[in-house]
Amino acid sequence: MSDAPAKPQGRKFQLPEHLKVYQGVWVIVEQERGQPHSVSWELVGEARKLADKLGVEVGAVVLGAASPSLDAICAQAFGFGADVVYKVTDPCLSEYRTEPYAKVMTDVVNTYKPEIVLLGATTLGRDLAGAIATTLTTGLTADCTELDIYADNRSLAATRPTFGGTLLCTIQTLAYRPQMATVRPRVMSMPARDESRVGRVIEVTPHLTEDDFVTKVLSFIADREQNEAQLAFADVIVAGGKGLGKPENLQLCFDLAKVLGGEVGVSRPLVQAGWTTNDRQVGQTGKTVRPTLYIAAGISGAIQHRVGMEKSDLILAINTDPNAPIFDFAHQGIVGDALKILPALTAAFSKKLAVNRMAS
Ligand SMILES: Cc1cc2nc3c(=O)[nH]c(=O)nc-3n(C[C@H](O)[C@H](O)[C@H](O)COP(=O)(O)OP(=O)(O)OC[C@H]3O[C@@H](n4cnc5c(N)ncnc54)[C@H](O)[C@@H]3O)c2cc1C
């Protein structure tokens, strides 16, 4: 007899008996030096929706050295929708390192057996997710844009772009548990926080030995590139594309962004042409953004750009071509020359804001 899992049969596949003990939707909460990453709360909100469909609990795993700030993160996890927090504390977990975090998470998953584990598609989350999926020998769908549950077999339907972003595919991990997925910051909406919500805390103390880990953290040096654009969290983004014609014209986006208190984003060709740095690129191979207002000037709206910004609350497109694809999904459109319209908007908003300031 072979130990190989039964061959999956798509949505008709029924979970083997021994995997039915896996229950609950977990989020591994990312925190560094006591600061939780907002993507974790977006994922707790998403986990809540998935768990409600499955009729199971939401678990949040908070790892670190014991401290009041770690306790505060546990309390926040309840506020955003967790039912139970697995508080995993050990001095070896004080700074993120792949080895101790992956070891501990592998043990915790094998002990408590969640059916779904979600992480942010951040530098830390991508590293940890890959390491755990390997040690747990399970499937991981990276960079998902949508998560759902197939009612007929209770499996996670993890949707992500494929073939260079030209198609979306939905991936299921049928014959293994847990089912794992990563999601970029701002892809899911931030859930409302209810500070009165409480839940159970399960304390896990793994008793790690520093000698077991070859990597050591000697000190923490803050990133010197502190003035990197914080696109993912900007409320207003003025984005420029190839339609701006030449690098100097990108200044028109900076001028409008300054008046609106926003950031400047760009399409990929501008980064490739060296107009600006890649921290400003929006899209599949750049940042995913979700601002209140996204102004796209001289951007055609290719699918690889669209996946990074289509969840913005209000998209205003400025394009000379009335048939540009961006007008298919923009909320408001101006057919015209961005080189004339951007300065006109900057002047109009400056005037309006000056009037508002005088009135207040
Ligand atoms: C694997 C892969 C990953 C990719 N990842 C990304 C990504 O992350 N982000 C991204 O942006 N792209 C990405 N791309 C590239 C993407 O396919 C498009 O080529 C790119 O988004 C087009 O950029 P654009 O809209 O600035 O240029 P174009 O498609 O050339 O569009 C320029 C637009 O400007 C308009 N225009 C011209 N003059 C004016 C004017 N004076 N005023 C107003 N409008 C004007 C034109 O009508 C046109 O619609 C990726 C491609 C691949 C293959």
Ligand as a Chemical Component Dictionary entry (heavy atoms), coordinates in Angstrom:
data_LIG
# 
_chem_comp.id                   LIG 
_chem_comp.type                 NON-POLYMER 
_chem_comp.pdbx_formal_charge   0 
_chem_comp.three_letter_code    LIG 
# 
loop_
_chem_comp_atom.comp_id 
_chem_comp_atom.atom_id 
_chem_comp_atom.alt_atom_id 
_chem_comp_atom.type_symbol 
_chem_comp_atom.charge 
_chem_comp_atom.model_Cartn_x 
_chem_comp_atom.model_Cartn_y 
_chem_comp_atom.model_Cartn_z 
_chem_comp_atom.pdbx_ordinal 
LIG C1  C1  C 0 5.254  40.479 -15.924 1  
LIG C2  C2  C 0 4.865  41.914 -16.061 2  
LIG C3  C3  C 0 4.699  42.654 -14.921 3  
LIG C4  C4  C 0 4.324  44.008 -15.023 4  
LIG N1  N1  N 0 4.150  44.710 -13.870 5  
LIG C5  C5  C 0 3.718  45.992 -13.963 6  
LIG C6  C6  C 0 3.469  46.757 -12.773 7  
LIG O1  O1  O 0 3.669  46.315 -11.650 8  
LIG N2  N2  N 0 3.020  48.024 -12.937 9  
LIG C7  C7  C 0 2.789  48.600 -14.169 10 
LIG O2  O2  O 0 2.380  49.777 -14.223 11 
LIG N3  N3  N 0 3.034  47.903 -15.285 12 
LIG C8  C8  C 0 3.505  46.621 -15.214 13 
LIG N4  N4  N 0 3.757  45.941 -16.362 14 
LIG C9  C9  C 0 3.699  46.677 -17.654 15 
LIG C10 C10 C 0 2.283  46.795 -18.200 16 
LIG O3  O3  O 0 1.978  45.660 -18.979 17 
LIG C11 C11 C 0 2.146  48.050 -19.090 18 
LIG O4  O4  O 0 3.106  47.964 -20.128 19 
LIG C12 C12 C 0 2.341  49.349 -18.343 20 
LIG O5  O5  O 0 1.513  49.407 -17.202 21 
LIG C13 C13 C 0 1.985  50.518 -19.291 22 
LIG O6  O6  O 0 2.372  51.712 -18.677 23 
LIG P1  P1  P 0 1.684  53.086 -19.110 24 
LIG O7  O7  O 0 0.210  52.965 -18.918 25 
LIG O8  O8  O 0 2.399  54.171 -18.393 26 
LIG O9  O9  O 0 2.091  53.203 -20.655 27 
LIG P2  P2  P 0 1.225  52.989 -21.957 28 
LIG O10 O10 O 0 0.544  51.681 -21.964 29 
LIG O11 O11 O 0 2.137  53.309 -23.093 30 
LIG O12 O12 O 0 0.093  54.098 -21.849 31 
LIG C14 C14 C 0 0.310  55.463 -21.962 32 
LIG C15 C15 C 0 -1.064 56.131 -21.979 33 
LIG O13 O13 O 0 -0.903 57.532 -21.949 34 
LIG C16 C16 C 0 -1.883 58.114 -22.803 35 
LIG N5  N5  N 0 -1.363 59.441 -23.192 36 
LIG C17 C17 C 0 -0.440 59.772 -24.119 37 
LIG N6  N6  N 0 -0.186 61.088 -24.075 38 
LIG C18 C18 C 0 -0.983 61.608 -23.109 39 
LIG C19 C19 C 0 -1.157 62.909 -22.581 40 
LIG N7  N7  N 0 -0.452 63.966 -23.020 41 
LIG N8  N8  N 0 -2.060 63.075 -21.599 42 
LIG C20 C20 C 0 -2.790 62.047 -21.114 43 
LIG N9  N9  N 0 -2.645 60.786 -21.578 44 
LIG C21 C21 C 0 -1.739 60.571 -22.537 45 
LIG C22 C22 C 0 -2.031 57.133 -23.945 46 
LIG O14 O14 O 0 -3.282 57.281 -24.565 47 
LIG C23 C23 C 0 -1.904 55.797 -23.213 48 
LIG O15 O15 O 0 -3.161 55.302 -22.799 49 
LIG C24 C24 C 0 4.125  44.604 -16.288 50 
LIG C25 C25 C 0 4.278  43.827 -17.434 51 
LIG C26 C26 C 0 4.651  42.510 -17.330 52 
LIG C27 C27 C 0 4.805  41.704 -18.571 53 
# 
loop_
_chem_comp_bond.comp_id 
_chem_comp_bond.atom_id_1 
_chem_comp_bond.atom_id_2 
_chem_comp_bond.value_order 
_chem_comp_bond.pdbx_ordinal 
LIG C1  C2  SING 1  
LIG C2  C3  SING 2  
LIG C2  C26 DOUB 3  
LIG C3  C4  DOUB 4  
LIG C4  N1  SING 5  
LIG C4  C24 SING 6  
LIG N1  C5  DOUB 7  
LIG C5  C6  SING 8  
LIG C5  C8  SING 9  
LIG C6  O1  DOUB 10 
LIG C6  N2  SING 11 
LIG N2  C7  SING 12 
LIG C7  O2  DOUB 13 
LIG C7  N3  SING 14 
LIG N3  C8  DOUB 15 
LIG C8  N4  SING 16 
LIG N4  C9  SING 17 
LIG N4  C24 SING 18 
LIG C9  C10 SING 19 
LIG C10 O3  SING 20 
LIG C10 C11 SING 21 
LIG C11 O4  SING 22 
LIG C11 C12 SING 23 
LIG C12 O5  SING 24 
LIG C12 C13 SING 25 
LIG C13 O6  SING 26 
LIG O6  P1  SING 27 
LIG P1  O7  DOUB 28 
LIG P1  O8  SING 29 
LIG P1  O9  SING 30 
LIG O9  P2  SING 31 
LIG P2  O10 DOUB 32 
LIG P2  O11 SING 33 
LIG P2  O12 SING 34 
LIG O12 C14 SING 35 
LIG C14 C15 SING 36 
LIG C15 O13 SING 37 
LIG C15 C23 SING 38 
LIG O13 C16 SING 39 
LIG C16 N5  SING 40 
LIG C16 C22 SING 41 
LIG N5  C17 SING 42 
LIG N5  C21 SING 43 
LIG C17 N6  DOUB 44 
LIG N6  C18 SING 45 
LIG C18 C19 SING 46 
LIG C18 C21 DOUB 47 
LIG C19 N7  SING 48 
LIG C19 N8  DOUB 49 
LIG N8  C20 SING 50 
LIG C20 N9  DOUB 51 
LIG N9  C21 SING 52 
LIG C22 O14 SING 53 
LIG C22 C23 SING 54 
LIG C23 O15 SING 55 
LIG C24 C25 DOUB 56 
LIG C25 C26 SING 57 
LIG C26 C27 SING 58 
# 
